[in-house]
Amino acid sequence: MEIDETEFMSGTALDLVDAFSATEIEKGPDGRPAFQTVSPDWWPGQRTFGGMVVAQALSAVMQTVPAGLDVHSLHGYFLRPSRPGVPSIQRVDRVRDGRSFTTCEVTSEVLGQPVFRMTCQFHRAEEGDSYQLPMGPGIVPPNDVDGVEVPFPFDIRDLGATERRADGTFLSTRRCWFRTRQTLPDDPGIHACVLAYFSDMTGASFRPLSLGVWGTHTDASLDHAVWFHRPWRADQWSVFDLQALVNAGGRATVRATMHGEDGTLHLSMAQELLIRKLDVPLDFEAPPWAERERRGVADGEGGTDGAA
């Protein structure tokens, strides 16, 4: 069972960078570039958090593309659980090199078994039209929101869900400000990996019928997609705004945006997850943001949802 308790992780922001940074190793018999990572034991259940798996794969593939190209999208599938403390090997294929775009594939393996497969594309920066959707309504500035005082490398200021609408739906099922507690190196690739990592910190946003409730479901990421619209520093404030689209067939689909404090939309995410209700709920202590999430649903404390 995979429970998103990732905010309980220990370590500093630089520990996080060390954990996802891939080290090049000897190529395999097929000649593909190969890299190695080892995930720390930061999570319960002997499963590595999916965001770490994504960040490790992205760190590996970024080391194989020419200078001047920035990652603009990634699309990955989680095939098997990855285990902390066990070396993970990332094998990279260059699919196509164009004049403006480079496409790569990377497969992460643990004990000889593929656990994650990702297609990743890079783009040479160019000028073009500029348009974006604005930040969602009712977003309070981060300095006006209390943080969560636990030892993990992110400063998180949770806003909770928006108010439940008359038809039982929500505009947003989780909203939070976040940034790393430490200043990160200037390398744009490090910031992209940290943002990709955080893009999987979805809480219970994909389960709108049980927001703020933990230990009642088996939750596991199936696939993950991220679009990097503009360069952004992960040590500066971003608001992560998640919207549950559908629960059906034992699966959930959620989408999200990240805006900077200045309103810049710099990242979008979409994810599908497995959600199965347990016959016997677990005796599980909810994460620190869950009480705010639960109260907002029960008492209407969420912000304005902008619905007519």
C-alpha positions in Angstrom: 0.0 0.0 0.0 1.3 3.5 -0.9 0.2 6.3 1.5 1.3 9.8 0.6 3.1 10.6 3.9 5.9 12.2 2.1 5.8 15.4 4.1 7.1 13.4 7.1 10.4 12.8 5.4 13.6 13.9 7.1 16.6 15.6 5.5 17.5 19.0 4.1 16.9 20.3 0.6 20.5 19.5 -0.3 19.9 15.9 1.0 17.0 15.8 -1.4 19.2 17.0 -4.3 21.8 14.4 -3.4 19.1 11.7 -3.3 17.8 12.3 -6.8 21.1 13.2 -8.5 22.1 10.3 -10.8 25.7 9.2 -11.1 26.9 7.9 -14.5 28.1 4.3 -14.5 29.5 2.0 -17.1 27.3 1.5 -20.2 25.5 -1.8 -20.6 26.1 -4.3 -23.4 23.7 -2.3 -25.6 25.8 0.8 -25.3 23.0 2.9 -23.7 24.2 5.6 -21.2 23.5 4.2 -17.7 23.2 6.0 -14.3 22.6 5.0 -10.7 20.7 6.4 -7.8 19.9 5.0 -4.3 16.7 6.3 -2.6 16.9 7.1 1.1 14.6 5.4 3.6 12.3 8.5 4.1 8.9 6.9 3.6 6.8 4.2 5.2 5.9 0.9 3.6 9.2 0.2 2.0 8.2 2.0 -1.2 10.0 5.0 -2.7 7.8 8.0 -3.2 6.9 8.4 -6.9 8.1 11.9 -7.1 11.6 10.7 -6.2 11.5 8.1 -9.0 10.5 10.8 -11.5 13.2 13.2 -10.3 15.9 10.5 -10.5 14.9 9.6 -14.0 14.9 13.2 -15.1 18.3 13.8 -13.5 19.8 11.0 -15.5 18.3 11.9 -18.9 19.3 15.6 -18.5 22.9 14.6 -18.4 22.7 13.1 -21.9 21.3 16.1 -23.9 23.3 19.0 -25.4 23.8 22.3 -23.6 21.2 24.9 -24.4 18.2 22.6 -24.3 15.7 22.8 -21.4 13.2 20.1 -20.4 9.7 21.1 -21.4 7.7 17.9 -20.8 7.9 14.4 -19.4 5.4 11.5 -19.5 6.0 8.4 -17.3 4.4 5.2 -16.2 5.0 3.5 -12.8 5.4 -0.2 -13.6 6.5 -1.7 -10.2 7.2 -0.3 -6.7 10.8 1.0 -6.2 12.5 0.3 -2.9 14.6 2.6 -0.8 18.2 1.5 -0.1 18.4 -0.6 -3.2 20.4 0.8 -6.3 18.2 1.9 -9.1 19.7 2.0 -12.6 18.5 4.5 -15.2 19.1 3.6 -18.8 18.7 6.3 -21.4 17.8 6.2 -25.1 18.1 9.2 -27.4 15.1 8.8 -29.7 15.5 11.9 -31.9 17.7 15.0 -32.2 16.0 17.8 -34.1 17.0 21.4 -34.7 14.8 22.6 -31.8 13.7 19.5 -29.9 15.4 16.4 -28.5 13.4 13.4 -27.4 14.7 10.7 -25.0 13.4 7.7 -23.2 14.6 6.5 -19.8 13.9 3.2 -18.0 14.5 2.8 -14.3 15.4 -0.7 -13.1 15.6 -2.2 -9.6 17.2 -5.7 -9.2 16.9 -6.1 -13.0 13.2 -5.3 -13.2 11.8 -2.1 -14.8 10.0 0.0 -12.3 9.4 3.2 -14.3 9.5 4.2 -17.9 9.5 7.8 -19.1 9.6 9.8 -22.3 11.1 13.2 -21.9 11.5 16.1 -24.4 13.8 19.1 -24.5 13.4 22.4 -26.4 15.9 25.1 -27.4 14.6 28.4 -26.0 12.8 30.7 -28.5 10.5 33.7 -28.5 6.8 33.4 -29.0 3.3 34.5 -28.0 2.7 34.8 -24.3 -0.7 33.8 -22.7 -1.7 31.9 -19.6 -4.6 31.2 -17.3 -4.4 33.2 -14.1 -3.9 31.9 -10.5 -7.1 30.5 -9.1 -9.5 32.7 -7.0 -9.2 33.0 -3.3 -5.4 32.3 -3.1 -4.1 34.0 0.1 -0.4 35.1 0.0 2.0 32.6 1.6 3.1 35.0 4.3 -0.5 35.1 5.5 -0.8 31.3 6.0 0.6 29.3 8.8 3.3 26.7 7.8 3.6 23.1 8.9 6.4 22.6 11.5 7.8 19.2 10.7 11.4 18.3 9.6 11.2 18.1 5.8 12.9 20.3 3.3 9.8 22.1 2.1 8.1 25.1 3.7 4.5 24.3 3.0 1.6 26.7 3.6 -1.6 24.7 3.0 -4.8 26.5 2.0 -7.1 23.5 1.9 -9.8 22.7 -0.6 -12.2 25.3 -2.0 -15.8 25.1 -0.7 -17.9 22.2 -1.8 -20.3 23.3 -4.5 -24.0 22.6 -4.5 -23.6 19.6 -6.8 -21.0 18.1 -4.4 -17.9 18.9 -6.5 -14.9 21.2 -5.8 -13.1 23.7 -8.0 -9.8 22.7 -6.2 -9.3 19.8 -3.9 -5.9 20.9 -2.6 -4.0 24.2 -2.7 -0.7 24.9 -1.0 2.2 27.3 -1.2 5.6 25.6 -1.1 9.3 26.3 -1.5 12.5 24.6 -0.2 13.6 25.7 3.2 17.2 26.2 1.9 18.5 28.1 -1.1 19.4 25.7 -3.9 22.3 25.9 -6.4 21.6 27.9 -9.5 21.6 24.9 -11.9 18.2 25.0 -13.7 18.2 21.2 -13.9 18.2 20.9 -10.1 15.2 23.2 -9.8 13.3 21.3 -12.6 13.9 18.0 -10.7 12.8 19.5 -7.4 9.6 20.8 -9.0 9.0 17.4 -10.7 9.4 15.8 -7.3 6.9 18.1 -5.6 4.4 17.7 -8.4 3.6 14.2 -7.0 2.8 15.5 -3.5 -0.9 15.4 -4.2 -2.2 14.6 -0.7 -5.7 13.2 -0.9 -6.7 15.7 -3.7 -7.6 12.9 -6.1 -10.2 11.5 -3.6 -12.7 14.3 -3.3 -15.2 12.0 -1.5 -12.7 11.4 1.3 -10.6 14.5 1.6 -8.7 14.8 4.8 -9.3 11.1 5.5 -6.3 8.6 5.6 -5.9 4.9 6.0 -9.1 4.1 4.1 -7.8 3.5 0.6 -5.0 1.9 -1.3 -3.6 4.8 -3.3 -0.8 4.3 -5.9 0.3 6.4 -8.9 -0.1 4.8 -12.3 1.3 7.5 -14.6 2.6 11.0 -14.3 3.0 13.9 -16.8 4.6 17.3 -16.2 4.9 20.3 -18.5 7.6 22.9 -17.7 6.3 26.2 -19.3 9.0 28.5 -18.0 12.1 28.2 -15.9 11.4 28.6 -12.2 13.3 28.3 -8.9 12.1 25.7 -6.5 13.4 27.8 -3.6 10.9 30.6 -4.4 7.2 30.4 -3.6 4.8 28.5 -5.9 1.2 27.7 -5.3 0.2 24.1 -6.2 -3.5 24.0 -7.1 -5.0 20.6 -7.7 -8.3 19.6 -9.3 -9.8 16.2 -9.2 -11.4 15.4 -12.6 -12.9 12.0 -12.1 -13.1 8.9 -9.9 -14.2 5.8 -11.9 -13.3 2.2 -12.3 -11.0 2.2 -9.3 -8.9 5.0 -10.8 -8.7 8.7 -10.2 -7.4 11.5 -12.5 -6.1 14.8 -11.2 -4.6 17.8 -12.8 -2.7 20.7 -11.3 -0.9 24.0 -11.9 2.0 25.8 -10.3 2.0 29.6 -10.2 4.7 31.8 -8.7 3.9 34.4 -6.2 4.1 37.0 -9.0 1.4 35.1 -10.9 3.7 33.3 -13.4 2.3 30.0 -14.5 5.4 27.9 -14.8 4.3 24.2 -14.5 1.3 22.0 -15.2 0.8 18.4 -14.1 -1.6 15.5 -14.8 -1.7 12.1 -13.1 -3.8 9.0 -12.9 -3.9 6.9 -9.7 -5.3 3.6 -8.5 -7.8 4.1 -5.6 -9.2 1.0 -3.9 -11.2 1.2 -0.7 -9.9 -1.1 2.0 -12.2 -3.6 3.6 -10.6 -2.8 7.0 -9.3 0.8 7.4 -5.8 1.2 8.8 -5.0 2.8 12.1 -3.0 5.6 10.5 -2.1 9.0 11.7 -3.1 11.6 9.1 -0.4 13.9 7.6 -0.1 17.4 9.2 -2.2 19.2 6.5 -5.1 16.7 6.6 -6.9 18.4 9.5 -7.1 21.7 7.6 -8.3 19.8 4.6 -10.9 18.0 6.6 -12.2 21.1 8.4 -12.4 23.0 5.1 -14.7 20.4 3.6 -16.8 19.9 6.7 -17.1 23.6 7.8 -16.9 25.4 4.5 -13.5 27.0 5.4 -12.1 26.7 1.9 -11.7 29.8 -0.2 -14.1 31.1 -2.8 -14.4 28.7 -5.7 -15.4 31.2 -8.3 -18.4 29.1 -9.4 -21.6 30.9 -10.5 
